Amino acid sequence: MKHLIVYAHPHEGSFNHAILGTAVKALKEGGHEVIVRDLNKLGFNPVLSPADTAALREGNPPADIKTEQAYLEVADFITFIYPIWWTGLPAIIKGYVDRTFSYGFAYQYNSEGGIDKLFAGKKGIIINTYGTPGEIYESIGMNNSLKQTSGSGIFEFTGIEVVEQFLFGGVTSVATDEDRKEMLAQVAKKFSSL
């Protein structure tokens, strides 16, 4: 199976980076083909410009968008790994979605007034970390909001079946080393089962 991992954290020593390494290791041990697109290392431009919009409408995406869309197109499985900043996606991965999940490529409206989900048949996992203790986000409904925003609003909207969305809270505030080891064990177990 072809796995595409879109990764968005600027620090190599981060817990997100440990999650990335765990997922890649489990997938490779399972014999899967894995491509990682580290948006920060790539220097991916997250700004959807007027020139981009015009080019996409003409069916002539700029080279950087075309490259990323080629990876998305052939992937059987798409994983997003990113931290939650200010209760949402970091700008670099939000811009990745804005620029690559474009109309006519990831979705389109049909003559019946419905939506054609052009990524139908693909599956995905979303892995999020945040510093706020998980119990707080759970009690105020933020975890459900995060699942609706990225799971339903991005993945399912384009036809990607969400297999799992991990929401690891308190990773920089209250989580212990043992807690983080358990989180990594959950990631390893899920990716080993694919």
C-alpha positions as CSV (number, residue, x, y, z in Angstrom):
1,M,0.0,0.0,0.0
2,K,1.2,3.5,-0.8
3,H,1.3,5.8,2.3
4,L,1.7,9.5,2.1
5,I,2.5,11.3,5.4
6,V,2.2,15.1,5.4
7,Y,4.1,16.4,8.4
8,A,4.0,19.9,9.8
9,H,6.2,20.6,12.8
10,P,9.3,22.9,12.6
11,H,11.4,21.2,15.3
12,E,13.2,17.9,14.8
13,G,13.3,17.3,18.5
14,S,9.5,17.6,18.9
15,F,7.1,14.9,20.1
16,N,5.5,15.2,16.7
17,H,8.8,14.1,15.2
18,A,8.8,11.1,17.4
19,I,5.3,10.3,16.2
20,L,6.5,10.6,12.6
21,G,9.4,8.2,13.2
22,T,7.1,5.7,15.0
23,A,4.6,5.7,12.1
24,V,7.2,5.4,9.4
25,K,9.0,2.5,11.2
26,A,5.7,0.6,11.7
27,L,4.6,1.1,8.1
28,K,8.0,0.0,6.7
29,E,8.1,-3.0,8.9
30,G,4.7,-3.9,7.5
31,G,6.1,-3.7,3.9
32,H,4.3,-0.5,2.9
33,E,5.7,2.1,0.6
34,V,6.0,5.4,2.6
35,I,6.5,8.9,1.3
36,V,7.0,11.7,3.9
37,R,6.4,15.4,2.9
38,D,7.9,17.4,5.7
39,L,6.4,20.8,4.8
40,N,8.8,22.9,6.9
41,K,11.9,21.1,5.5
42,L,10.5,21.6,2.0
43,G,9.9,25.3,2.7
44,F,6.4,24.8,1.4
45,N,4.7,28.1,0.6
46,P,1.3,28.1,2.4
47,V,-0.1,31.2,0.7
48,L,-2.8,30.6,-1.9
49,S,-2.1,33.6,-4.1
50,P,-4.2,35.2,-6.8
51,A,-1.8,33.8,-9.4
52,D,-2.3,30.3,-7.9
53,T,-6.1,30.6,-8.0
54,A,-6.0,31.7,-11.7
55,A,-3.7,28.9,-12.6
56,L,-5.8,26.3,-10.8
57,R,-8.9,27.6,-12.5
58,E,-7.2,27.1,-15.9
59,G,-6.2,23.6,-15.0
60,N,-2.5,24.5,-14.9
61,P,-1.3,24.3,-11.3
62,P,2.0,25.9,-10.3
63,A,4.9,23.4,-10.1
64,D,5.0,23.1,-6.3
65,I,1.2,22.4,-6.2
66,K,1.5,19.9,-9.1
67,T,4.3,18.0,-7.3
68,E,2.2,17.7,-4.1
69,Q,-0.9,16.7,-6.0
70,A,1.0,13.9,-7.7
71,Y,1.8,12.4,-4.3
72,L,-1.8,12.8,-3.2
73,E,-3.1,11.2,-6.4
74,V,-1.2,8.0,-6.1
75,A,-1.5,7.6,-2.3
76,D,-3.8,4.8,-1.0
77,F,-3.5,6.2,2.5
78,I,-2.9,9.8,3.6
79,T,-1.8,10.7,7.1
80,F,-1.5,14.2,8.5
81,I,0.7,14.8,11.6
82,Y,0.7,18.2,13.1
83,P,0.3,20.1,16.4
84,I,-2.7,22.1,17.3
85,W,-1.9,25.8,17.5
86,W,-4.5,28.3,18.6
87,T,-7.1,25.5,18.4
88,G,-6.4,24.9,14.7
89,L,-4.0,23.8,12.0
90,P,-0.6,25.5,11.8
91,A,-0.5,27.9,8.8
92,I,1.8,25.7,6.8
93,I,-0.5,22.7,6.7
94,K,-3.6,24.8,6.4
95,G,-2.0,26.4,3.3
96,Y,-1.1,22.9,2.0
97,V,-4.8,22.0,2.1
98,D,-5.8,25.4,0.6
99,R,-3.4,25.0,-2.3
100,T,-3.4,21.3,-3.0
101,F,-6.9,20.1,-2.1
102,S,-8.2,22.3,-4.9
103,Y,-11.6,22.3,-6.7
104,G,-11.6,19.8,-9.6
105,F,-8.7,17.8,-8.0
106,A,-10.0,16.9,-4.5
107,Y,-13.7,17.7,-4.9
108,Q,-16.2,19.3,-7.3
109,Y,-19.9,20.1,-7.4
110,N,-22.0,17.9,-9.7
111,S,-25.0,18.7,-11.8
112,E,-27.4,17.4,-9.1
113,G,-26.1,20.0,-6.7
114,G,-24.1,17.5,-4.7
115,I,-20.4,17.1,-4.1
116,D,-18.2,14.7,-6.0
117,K,-15.6,13.5,-3.5
118,L,-12.6,12.9,-5.8
119,F,-10.5,11.3,-3.1
120,A,-13.1,8.5,-2.6
121,G,-11.4,5.2,-2.0
122,K,-8.5,6.7,0.0
123,K,-8.1,6.2,3.7
124,G,-6.5,8.4,6.3
125,I,-5.3,9.0,9.8
126,I,-4.9,12.4,11.5
127,I,-2.5,12.8,14.5
128,N,-2.7,15.9,16.6
129,T,-0.8,17.0,19.7
130,Y,-1.5,20.0,21.9
131,G,-0.2,21.4,25.2
132,T,-3.5,22.0,26.9
133,P,-4.4,19.0,29.1
134,G,-6.7,16.6,27.2
135,E,-9.4,16.7,29.9
136,I,-9.9,20.4,29.3
137,Y,-10.3,20.1,25.5
138,E,-12.6,17.2,26.1
139,S,-14.8,19.0,28.6
140,I,-15.2,22.2,26.4
141,G,-16.0,20.2,23.3
142,M,-12.7,21.2,21.5
143,N,-11.8,17.6,20.7
144,N,-15.1,17.2,18.8
145,S,-14.5,20.5,17.1
146,L,-11.1,19.4,15.9
147,K,-12.5,16.2,14.6
148,Q,-15.2,18.1,12.7
149,T,-12.7,20.6,11.3
150,S,-10.1,18.3,9.9
151,G,-11.7,14.8,10.0
152,S,-15.1,15.8,8.6
153,G,-14.3,19.1,7.0
154,I,-11.2,18.2,5.1
155,F,-10.7,14.4,4.8
156,E,-14.3,13.2,4.6
157,F,-15.4,16.2,2.5
158,T,-13.0,15.0,-0.2
159,G,-13.8,11.3,0.2
160,I,-10.9,10.2,2.5
161,E,-12.3,7.7,5.0
162,V,-10.9,8.6,8.5
163,V,-9.6,5.4,10.1
164,E,-8.4,7.2,13.2
165,Q,-7.9,10.7,14.6
166,F,-5.5,10.8,17.6
167,L,-5.8,13.8,19.8
168,F,-2.9,13.7,22.3
169,G,-3.3,16.4,24.9
170,G,-1.0,17.8,27.5
171,V,2.1,16.7,25.7
172,T,4.2,19.7,26.8
173,S,2.3,20.5,30.0
174,V,1.2,17.5,32.1
175,A,2.2,14.4,30.1
176,T,5.0,12.3,31.7
177,D,7.6,10.3,29.7
178,E,5.5,7.3,30.4
179,D,2.4,9.0,29.0
180,R,4.3,9.9,25.9
181,K,5.6,6.4,25.5
182,E,2.0,5.1,25.7
183,M,1.0,7.6,23.0
184,L,3.7,6.4,20.8
185,A,2.7,2.8,21.5
186,Q,-0.9,3.6,20.3
187,V,0.6,5.1,17.1
188,A,2.8,2.0,16.5
189,K,-0.1,-0.4,17.2
190,K,-2.5,1.5,14.7
191,F,0.1,1.7,11.9
192,S,1.2,-1.9,12.4
193,S,-2.4,-3.0,12.0
194,L,-2.9,-1.4,8.6
